[in-house]
Amino acid sequence: MTATSLMAIAGTFGIGLIIGLVVLTSAEEALTAVAKTAARDVSGSFWMGLLFQLLAAPLLVALVIGCAITIIGILVIPMAVLAWAMAYAWAFTLGILAVAVVIGRALAGRGSSASDRAAAVRSLIVGLSVLSVVWFGAALAAGVPVAGMLTRLVAVAFTWAVATVGLGAVVKSRVGVARFSMRFTQRGSRFVGFGASQSTTTTESPAPLWQTPTPVLGVVAARRPVAPPINSNTGDSGES
């Protein structure tokens, strides 16, 4: 029984590591955003995750009722339930991986890795190893009546806390979508989008000297200065 449990824990560690590497390759920005949120506000992420755990069933019921209003919606109910389950599964998975990265970074530091991805992989391995060690201890102590029960309770509580903090960090970081700006320059213009306020600034040429600037209405055209007329009586012709 102990050997079977150890093999199951080792297999879970391997699957988690593979999923983590895939997430680092395909959704590194989302994982980084969630990890930063979890590290910055652990208690807030925990309470947010607990709230969304309590809201899981009411949200599912509301989703089913909303789909059941119309005939087409009734046909969509299985797909909606599947989407709800996949969304929560993705949130829990991303959150656990992010918290594992935070734990690994706290225990092992950044190290001498040359790139951010290498440091993230190192932190992920260390964090998942910590989660696995807790369950390894519970499996080894399973034969002892009291100690086995206590270690299993500790493992369950620790994993639940990690998952709760991770779920809350996913929600607080807006489902892992990191804010970023997409800027481009065209004739001196700048556009900022995707989570930032939009603003357009145009590089204008300085106003001519003959224009009078005003603080409210912009630049108001004034009369161009006119050269004084040349008096023909005082020209270079020498006429008196």
C-alpha positions, 0 to 999 in steps of 0.5 A, a space after each residue: 500500500 505504501 509503495 503504491 501511494 509513493 508511486 502515485 505521488 511520484 506520478 502526480 509530481 511528474 504530471 504536474 511538472 510536465 503541465 508546469 513546463 507546458 504552461 511556462 512555454 505557452 502562457 508564461 505571462 499569465 503564470 508570472 502575473 499570478 505568481 506576482 499577485 500571490 507573492 504580493 498579497 497572500 492573505 488577500 489571495 487566500 480570502 478571494 480564493 475562499 470566496 470563489 470556492 464558496 461561490 462555485 456551486 451558486 455560480 453553476 446553478 445561476 449558469 444553468 438557470 440562465 441557460 434554461 430560460 430559452 430552448 436553445 439555452 437548454 441545449 447548451 447546458 451541457 457545454 456550459 457546465 463543461 466550460 464552468 468545470 474547465 474554467 475552475 480546473 484551469 484556475 486551480 491548476 494555474 494557481 497551484 503552479 504559480 504558488 509553487 513558483 513562489 515557494 520555490 523562489 522563496 526557498 531556493 532564490 533565483 540562483 545563477 540562472 542566466 534567463 528568467 525562464 530558467 529561474 522560473 523552471 528551477 523555482 517550479 521544480 523546487 515548489 512542486 518538490 515541496 508539495 510532493 514531500 509533504 505527501 511523501 511524509 503522509 504516505 510513509 507515516 500511513 502505517 502509524 495510527 495517530 501520526 498517519 492521520 495527522 500527517 495526512 490532515 497536514 498534507 490535505 490542509 497544506 494543499 488546500 491552502 496552496 490551491 486557495 491562495 492560487 485560485 485567489 491570485 488568479 482572480 485578483 490578477 484578472 484570470 492570469 492575464 497580465 496587463 501589457 501595452 501595445 504601442 506603435 508610432 505613426 506620424 508621432 502618434 501613440 496608442 496604448 491599449 489592453 488594460 491601459 487608458 487610451 491616449 493619443 499624443 501628436 507631435 506638433 510643429 511650433 507655432 509661427 512667431 506671428 501667431 499668438 498662443 492662448 491658454 484656452 482656445 489654442 492658437 489664434 491667428 493674428 494679422 501678419 506684420 506688414 512691411 512699411 511702405 517704401 517712400 519713393 521720395 527718399 529712395 536711392 535715386 537722389 531726388 529731392 
